[in-house]
């Protein structure tokens, strides 16, 4: 994903949440420098934009809040957003702009800050909601995975990122538990 402005906001959110691979135990954002590189690599900030420890802390809170919100998309449509996501969103410098074809959220900070890049990720939530893809973003229900995925099934009932891997693990575990009982 080279340019966030030309890509699906849902895929940007998915990529951001998946910087932590719980199953493999790898984190794509272990340092402020890695965060700065990720933001620049996704076209959210200019190359060379610095990030600090506070930016990394906000990014991790935002990422995990998004993961919890995506997990909530398996439940009722009126489920509350996780408090962690609200905390992260309130820390980001955003404003509503009513110019152009539709209202938009834009960062308050100059474009060459990590906070502005994170604000662009937060704005992608509204863009995904406007596109109808926000409720289709889900977190895998396999407890050892929690990978973010876009549910493209007709009835929006997909539970796992991969039926072959996570669905099989879950069903095998349930089968074994039933046979032990």
C-alpha positions as CSV (number, residue, x, y, z in Angstrom):
1,X,0.0,0.0,0.0
2,X,1.9,3.0,-1.2
3,X,-0.6,5.8,-1.0
4,X,-3.3,5.9,1.6
5,X,-5.4,8.5,-0.2
6,X,-5.9,6.1,-3.2
7,X,-6.7,2.9,-1.2
8,X,-9.6,1.5,0.6
9,X,-9.7,2.9,4.1
10,X,-10.8,-0.5,5.5
11,X,-7.6,-2.1,4.2
12,X,-5.6,0.7,5.8
13,X,-7.2,-0.1,9.1
14,X,-6.8,-3.8,8.6
15,X,-3.1,-3.3,7.8
16,X,-2.6,-1.2,10.9
17,X,-4.3,-3.6,13.3
18,X,-2.3,-6.5,11.7
19,X,1.0,-4.9,12.6
20,X,0.7,-7.1,15.7
21,X,0.6,-10.8,14.7
22,X,-0.5,-12.4,18.0
23,X,-0.2,-15.9,16.5
24,X,3.4,-15.5,15.4
25,X,4.3,-13.2,18.3
26,X,5.7,-10.5,16.1
27,X,5.1,-6.7,16.4
28,X,5.6,-4.5,13.3
29,X,5.7,-1.4,15.6
30,X,8.3,-2.3,18.3
31,X,9.9,1.2,18.3
32,X,9.0,4.8,17.4
33,X,11.3,4.5,14.4
34,X,9.3,1.5,13.2
35,X,6.1,3.4,13.6
36,X,7.5,6.4,11.6
37,X,8.6,4.0,8.8
38,X,5.1,2.3,8.8
39,X,3.3,5.6,8.6
40,X,5.6,6.8,5.8
41,X,5.4,3.5,3.9
42,X,1.6,3.8,3.9
43,X,1.7,7.4,2.6
44,X,0.3,8.9,5.8
45,X,3.3,11.1,6.5
46,X,6.3,12.3,4.5
47,X,9.4,10.1,4.6
48,X,11.7,11.1,7.4
49,X,8.9,12.2,9.7
50,X,10.0,11.4,13.3
51,X,7.9,9.6,15.9
52,X,8.5,9.6,19.6
53,X,7.6,7.3,22.5
54,X,4.3,9.1,23.1
55,X,3.4,8.6,19.5
56,X,4.1,4.9,19.8
57,X,2.0,4.6,22.9
58,X,-0.9,6.3,21.2
59,X,-0.5,4.0,18.1
60,X,-0.5,0.9,20.3
61,X,-3.6,2.1,22.2
62,X,-5.3,3.0,18.8
63,X,-4.3,-0.4,17.3
64,X,-5.7,-2.5,20.2
65,X,-8.8,-0.3,20.5
66,X,-9.5,-0.9,16.8
67,X,-8.9,-4.7,17.3
68,X,-11.5,-4.7,20.1
69,X,-13.9,-2.7,17.9
70,X,-13.5,-5.2,15.1
71,X,-14.1,-8.0,17.5
72,X,-17.3,-6.3,18.6
73,X,-18.5,-6.4,14.9
74,X,-19.3,-10.1,15.4
75,X,-22.1,-9.0,17.9
76,X,-25.0,-6.7,17.8
77,X,-24.7,-3.7,15.5
78,X,-25.3,-1.2,18.4
79,X,-22.5,-2.5,20.5
80,X,-20.5,0.2,22.3
81,X,-17.0,1.0,21.1
82,X,-14.2,-0.1,23.5
83,X,-13.1,2.6,26.0
84,X,-9.5,2.0,24.8
85,X,-10.5,3.2,21.3
86,X,-12.3,6.2,22.7
87,X,-9.2,7.1,24.7
88,X,-6.9,6.9,21.6
89,X,-9.3,8.8,19.4
90,X,-9.6,11.6,21.9
91,X,-5.8,12.0,22.0
92,X,-5.6,12.5,18.2
93,X,-5.7,16.0,16.7
94,X,-8.7,15.9,14.3
95,X,-11.3,18.4,13.1
96,X,-14.3,18.2,10.9
97,X,-14.1,20.1,7.5
98,X,-17.3,20.8,5.7
99,X,-15.7,21.9,2.4
100,X,-15.9,19.7,-0.7
101,X,-18.4,17.0,-1.7
102,X,-18.9,15.6,1.9
103,X,-17.7,16.4,5.4
104,X,-14.3,15.0,6.2
105,X,-12.1,14.5,9.3
106,X,-8.6,16.0,8.8
107,X,-5.6,16.2,11.1
108,X,-5.0,19.5,12.9
109,X,-1.2,18.8,13.2
110,X,1.1,19.7,10.3
111,X,1.4,16.7,7.9
112,X,4.9,15.9,8.9
113,X,4.1,14.6,12.4
114,X,3.4,11.1,13.6
115,X,0.3,12.4,15.4
116,X,-1.1,13.6,12.0
117,X,-0.4,10.1,10.5
118,X,-2.3,8.5,13.4
119,X,-5.1,11.0,12.9
120,X,-5.3,9.9,9.3
121,X,-5.8,6.3,10.5
122,X,-8.6,7.5,12.8
123,X,-10.2,9.4,9.9
124,X,-10.1,6.2,7.9
125,X,-12.7,4.8,10.4
126,X,-15.2,7.5,9.2
127,X,-14.2,6.9,5.6
128,X,-14.8,3.1,6.0
129,X,-18.1,3.8,7.7
130,X,-19.2,6.0,4.8
131,X,-18.1,3.3,2.3
132,X,-20.0,0.7,4.3
133,X,-16.9,-1.4,5.1
134,X,-16.4,-0.5,8.7
135,X,-18.9,-3.1,10.1
136,X,-17.3,-5.7,7.8
137,X,-13.9,-5.2,9.5
138,X,-13.6,-8.0,12.1
139,X,-11.1,-9.6,14.3
140,X,-10.6,-13.4,14.0
141,X,-12.5,-15.2,16.8
142,X,-9.7,-17.7,17.2
143,X,-8.2,-16.6,20.6
144,X,-4.7,-17.3,19.5
145,X,-5.0,-15.3,16.3
146,X,-7.2,-12.1,16.5
147,X,-6.0,-11.1,13.0
148,X,-8.1,-8.3,11.4
149,X,-9.9,-9.2,8.2
150,X,-12.6,-7.8,5.9
151,X,-15.7,-10.0,5.9
152,X,-16.8,-10.2,2.3
153,X,-19.3,-13.0,2.9
154,X,-22.8,-12.2,1.6
155,X,-24.5,-12.4,5.1
156,X,-21.5,-10.9,7.0
157,X,-21.2,-14.0,9.2
158,X,-17.5,-14.9,8.8
159,X,-15.9,-15.7,12.1
160,X,-12.3,-16.5,11.2
161,X,-9.6,-14.9,9.1
162,X,-9.0,-18.3,7.5
163,X,-11.4,-21.3,7.6
164,X,-8.5,-23.5,6.7
165,X,-6.3,-22.5,9.7
166,X,-8.3,-20.7,12.5
167,X,-11.7,-22.2,11.7
168,X,-10.1,-25.7,11.7
169,X,-8.3,-25.1,15.0
170,X,-11.5,-23.9,16.7
171,X,-13.7,-26.7,15.3
172,X,-11.0,-29.4,16.2
173,X,-10.8,-28.0,19.7
174,X,-14.6,-28.1,20.1
175,X,-14.8,-31.7,18.7
176,X,-12.1,-32.9,21.1
177,X,-13.9,-31.2,24.0
178,X,-17.2,-32.9,23.1
179,X,-15.5,-36.3,22.8
180,X,-13.8,-36.0,26.2
181,X,-17.1,-35.2,27.9
